[in-house]
């Protein structure tokens, strides 16, 4: 399924595009837009990097940032659930892994 949402025009087949933006006062502000060679980062590492960018720009306290990475198996401490990832296909041949919370969203795009 395609979300038909903006794909970076500069995205190359050999890269991943990381993007983080924040919503405030009716507008989105770009916080991060970086391209990284695919050969330098595995898919799992790219997803971890996206999550790290989300934590960095969220301004969470340390304990909440750690809870965001926890699974739902236990109740103490509770999992924050803020870093749930969904997969979209915003354009032909492009796979997007996306995280979002109340006013922040980030994704990593790559050609597949």
C-alpha positions as CSV (number, residue, x, y, z in Angstrom):
1,X,0.0,0.0,0.0
2,X,1.3,3.4,-0.9
3,X,0.8,6.4,1.4
4,X,1.5,8.9,-1.4
5,X,3.5,11.1,0.9
6,X,6.6,13.0,-0.1
7,X,9.7,11.0,-0.9
8,X,13.0,13.0,-1.0
9,X,13.8,13.9,-4.6
10,X,17.5,13.3,-3.8
11,X,17.1,9.7,-2.6
12,X,19.4,7.4,-4.5
13,X,19.2,3.6,-4.7
14,X,22.4,3.3,-2.8
15,X,21.2,5.4,0.2
16,X,18.8,5.7,3.0
17,X,17.1,9.0,3.8
18,X,16.5,9.9,7.4
19,X,14.0,12.6,8.1
20,X,12.6,14.0,11.4
21,X,10.1,16.8,11.8
22,X,8.2,18.5,14.6
23,X,4.7,19.9,14.5
24,X,4.2,23.2,16.4
25,X,1.7,26.0,16.0
26,X,0.2,24.7,12.8
27,X,3.5,24.1,11.0
28,X,6.1,21.3,10.6
29,X,9.7,22.2,11.3
30,X,12.5,20.0,9.8
31,X,14.8,18.8,12.5
32,X,16.9,16.3,10.6
33,X,17.4,15.4,7.0
34,X,20.4,13.2,6.3
35,X,21.4,10.6,3.6
36,X,23.5,7.7,4.6
37,X,25.0,5.1,2.2
38,X,23.2,1.7,2.6
39,X,26.6,-0.1,2.5
40,X,27.5,1.6,5.8
41,X,24.4,0.7,7.9
42,X,22.3,-2.5,8.0
43,X,18.5,-2.2,8.0
44,X,18.3,-3.1,11.7
45,X,20.9,-0.4,12.5
46,X,19.0,2.1,10.4
47,X,15.9,1.5,12.4
48,X,17.8,1.8,15.7
49,X,19.3,5.1,14.4
50,X,15.8,6.4,13.6
51,X,14.6,5.6,17.1
52,X,17.7,7.3,18.5
53,X,16.9,10.4,16.5
54,X,13.3,10.3,17.7
55,X,14.5,10.1,21.4
56,X,17.0,12.9,20.9
57,X,14.4,15.3,19.4
58,X,11.6,14.3,21.9
59,X,13.3,15.8,24.9
60,X,12.3,12.8,27.1
61,X,13.9,12.2,30.5
62,X,16.3,9.3,30.6
63,X,13.9,6.8,32.2
64,X,11.1,7.5,29.7
65,X,13.6,7.2,26.8
66,X,14.6,3.7,28.1
67,X,11.0,2.7,28.6
68,X,10.3,3.6,24.9
69,X,12.6,0.8,23.9
70,X,11.0,-1.8,26.2
71,X,8.7,-4.6,25.0
72,X,5.2,-5.1,26.5
73,X,6.1,-8.3,28.4
74,X,6.2,-6.8,31.8
75,X,4.3,-4.1,33.8
76,X,7.1,-2.7,36.0
77,X,8.5,-0.4,34.7
78,X,5.8,0.1,32.0
79,X,6.8,0.3,28.3
80,X,6.3,3.8,27.0
81,X,5.2,2.5,23.5
82,X,6.3,5.7,21.8
83,X,8.6,4.1,19.3
84,X,6.2,1.8,17.5
85,X,7.3,1.5,13.9
86,X,5.0,1.1,10.9
87,X,6.0,0.3,7.4
88,X,4.6,2.3,4.4
89,X,5.3,2.5,0.7
90,X,5.2,6.2,-0.1
91,X,6.3,5.8,-3.7
92,X,7.1,3.1,-6.3
93,X,9.9,0.9,-5.0
94,X,10.4,2.9,-1.8
95,X,10.0,1.4,1.6
96,X,9.5,3.7,4.6
97,X,9.9,2.8,8.3
98,X,8.2,5.5,10.3
99,X,7.8,6.4,14.0
100,X,5.5,9.1,15.3
101,X,4.3,10.5,18.6
102,X,2.1,13.4,19.5
103,X,4.1,16.2,17.7
104,X,7.1,14.5,16.2
105,X,7.5,12.1,13.3
106,X,10.5,10.6,11.7
107,X,11.2,8.0,9.0
108,X,13.9,6.3,7.0
109,X,13.3,5.7,3.3
110,X,15.1,3.4,1.0
111,X,14.6,1.8,-2.4
112,X,13.9,-1.9,-2.2
